[in-house]
Amino acid sequence: MPLVKVNRRQGRPAAENQQILEAVHAALVEAFKIPEHDRTHLLFEHDAAHFTTPPDRSEAFTLIEIFAYPGRSPEAKQALYRGIAARLADIGVAPADLFVILNDPPLVDWSVRNGVSSAESRPPFKLEV
């Protein structure tokens, strides 16, 4: 049940933004083995005055925050990073312009429906990949 937040500067092509969402999702399906339909993605576009980036990054700088249930191995996490970088490179976002942060808070810190902690209603898919 990952939650994906993509942050970019305004002015990037809409098609590129949509491709980024698709690319991140495909990498999550592959690396974390999440169900294909499990998609909660947000893309935020920021005015350049409100989104400063390191000087060695281009206008395509993309910050991706992923919140996922815990349990994925270091190998699965590395596969996710590689998968995102490769897919974004295919659509024109250089790996040097990519910044990914993965947060995996404990299940007790999640409530995805019905006001119940995910620790009480375990997810219906395997987390240990």
N, C-alpha and C positions, 0 to 999 in steps of 0.2 A: 504494500500500500504506500509506495513512495509519493511524496509531495515534491514536485519540481518547481523551482522558481528560477526563471531566466531573466537576467537583467542586462539591458543593452542601451546604447544611446539611441535617441530618436533619429529617424531618417534612414534607417536600414530598410532594404526592400521587404515588403510584407511577405513575399514568397520565401525569402531567406529565413525570416522569423518562423514561419510555419515549418519549414524544413528542419530547423533546429529543434523544434518541439518533437517532430517525428523521429529525428536522429537520436535524441536523448532517450525517448521511449524505447526505440529499437535496441539501444545499448542496455537499458535496464532489463528488457525481456531476455536478452541473450545472457548477460552476466549474472543477474540476480534471479533469473527464472520466474519472474513475476508473470501473472496471467496477462495475456495480450490486451484484454479489456480494462485492466486496472490502470486507469489514467486520471491523474489529477495534476495538471500542468498549468502554470501561470507564466505569462511573459509580460515583463514590465519594460516600458520604454521611458528613458529619462532624458530630460534636457541636459545638454553638455554642462551647463552651469551647476547641475545637481548630481553629476556622475563623473567624478574625477577618476582618472586611470593613471597607471604608471606611465612615465614618459616614453618607455620603450615599447608601448603597445599601440596598435593602430585603431582606427575608427571602428573596426569590427570587434573590438574587445568585448568578450562575453563572459559574464559571471553567472555560474550555474550553482544554485544551492539545492541539494537533494536531502530530504528528510526521509529516512527509511527505517523500518523495523530493524532491531538489532539481530545479529546472528550470522551475517555474511562473513565469510573468511577474508583474510587479507588478499588472497589470490582472486576472489570474486570482485573485491573492490578495485584491485589493479586492472582486472579485465574490464570493469566498467569505465575507468578513466581512459584506458586505451581505446575502447570502443567508441566513446564519445569523441575523443580527439580525432580518430580516423574518419568517423562519419562527418564531423564538422569540417575537416580538411577537404572532404569530397565536395562540400557545398561552398567552399571559399573562405572559411574561417580558419586561419592558420593556427596550429597548435600553440604558438607563442602568444596568441590572443585569447587563450582559453584559461579560465580560472574556475576550478570545480571544488566545492566544499561539500563533503558528505557528513551529515549528522545522523547518528543512529541512537536516539534516546531510548531508554527502556520502555517496554510495552505499557507499563503503568502510566507513562507520560502521554499516551495516545488515547483518544476517544473518537473513533471514526463514525460511530452511529449509536443512536439510542441512549446517549449519556452514560455509556458503560465503558470502563477502562478496557483497552485491548488485552490487558493481562488477564481479565476475567473472561473475555470472549475471544479466545485465541484465533488468529487468522486461519483461514481454510487452506493455506498453502504452506509449503516447506520454507523455512527461513534459513536453515543451515545449508548454504551452498558454497 
